[in-house]
């Protein structure tokens, strides 16, 4: 009846359900497995910034722009295939800070780039 649930405190696999909680028979730790799964999913999703293909981006990576991006105030757009080196990850909607050759410093959305 342990349903393959391990205790998060002592990692024992000898657990049993009691009402909506799980209880460890070794250390008597009680926890809610549903809340634990939700917490884990939230932390997994919020910590990572992913490119258009789902690869994790890190500071200092080189990326390639996958779509022509119009730039406000500029007469031309950034062309698809432009390589951008040494990116910095930031918080917010435009989560990549970088310098694009011919345009200067700007912020990009990670959904319009792929890891090189």
HELIX and SHEET records of a PDB file:
HELIX    1   1 UNK A   33  UNK A   47  1                                  15    
HELIX    2   2 UNK A  110  UNK A  112  5                                   3    
SHEET    1   A 3 UNK A  15  UNK A  18  0                                        
SHEET    2   A 3 UNK A  21  UNK A  24 -1                                        
SHEET    3   A 3 UNK A  30  UNK A  31 -1                                        
SHEET    1   B 3 UNK A  83  UNK A  84  0                                        
SHEET    2   B 3 UNK A  63  UNK A  65 -1                                        
SHEET    3   B 3 UNK A 113  UNK A 115 -1                                        
SHEET    1   C 3 UNK A  88  UNK A  89  0                                        
SHEET    2   C 3 UNK A  96  UNK A 100 -1                                        
SHEET    3   C 3 UNK A 104  UNK A 108 -1                                        
END                                                                             
